């Protein structure tokens, strides 16, 4: 901005200053225009700061869950248990397929014939 022919350096607010501005304006201690003058920024900075604080608060409320916050270890244990369950189910499915495959190739000849007198392929897998 130009003020009396001199360029003004852009003002960088610290997080503490932003919080203080937010509290002062929200509690209606001062107006947005007065806060902008007090801290040497444009009114649009104050407006954006309030919108940012509102969005951040809403996001924090949306992600908050009742109860105690889970520790890192508890989250890892839960993930490992879920992985263990998934692998256990996969192992059961593979054991069933192997049993069926071995069962077909080792079965007596009368069980290897299909209903129309055709042989079952030795590598076929029957899904249950």
N, C-alpha and C positions, 0 to 999 in steps of 0.2 A: 504494500500500500504506500501511496505517496502522501506525505503530510508536510505541508510547507516546503515542497521541493525535495524533501529527504525521504529515502526509502526506510521503511520500518522493518526490523527483523521479525520473523515469525516467532511467536511465543509458543514454547513447548511446555505443556502442563505435566506435572508429575502425577502418578496415580493417586497420591494423597490429596493433591490439589483438586483433582477431578472428583474425588469422593466428597471433599468438603463443599465444592460447588454444588454437587448433586444434593447433598443434605440441606444446604442453605436455600436452594431454589425450591426443593420439594416441600420443605417445612414452611415455605413462604416468608422466610426471614427477609429475603431481598428478591427483587424481580429478576427476570432473565437479563434484561438490559443492564441493570445495576451490577449483576454478577459479571457480565461481560466487561464492563468498564473497570470493575475492581481488579479483575485478573488480567486485563489487557488482551482480551480475545474478542472475536466477533460473536454476535448473538447466535449465529448458526452453529458455532462450536458448542454452545450451551445446549441448544436444541438436540444436536447429534449425541451429546453426552448423555442426556436424559433418555433418549431412545435406546442407546446402547445399554444403559443400566437396566432398562425395562426388559429388553430382549434377553440379557444375561440372567436376570432374575427369573424370568419365565422358563428359560431352558433349565436352570438349576432346579426349579420346583418340579418340572416335568420329569427330570431324571431321578429325583429323590424318591426313595422307597422307605416305607415305615420300618422301624426296627433298627437293630444295630448294623453298623457298617461292617461288611465282611472283610476279614483280613486278607492279605495277599495269599497266605498259605491256604486259607479256606477256599478261595477261588480256584487255586491250583488243584487242590484235592478234588473239588467238584468236577473240574475239567478232566482230570485223570480218571475219575470214576465213570464219567460218560464215555470216555475213550475205551475203558475196560469193558463196559457193557456192549459197545459197538463191536469190539473185537471178539467178544464172547459169542455174540450172535452170528458173526461171520464164520467163526470156527465151527459152530453147530451146523450151519448150512453146508459147509465143506465136508464135514463128517457124514452127513446124510447123503450127499452126492457120491462120496467115495464108497459108502456102504452099498448104495444102489448099483453103482458101476461094478463093483466086485461081485455083488449078488447076481447080476445078469451074466457075467462071464463064467462064474463058478456054478451056476444053477444046473440041475439035471436037464437033459436034452428035451424032455417033454414040456418043460417050462420055457424053453427058448423058442418054441414054435408059436407063431401068432395064430389068431383065430382062423385065418384062411390058409394055413399050412406054409406060411412064409417065416423065414428065420428073422429074429430080432437082430439088428446090427450089433456087433459086439461093443461098439463105442457109443451106443445110444444112452442117453440119460433120461430117466423117467422122473418128471416133476410131480410132487405130491401137493 
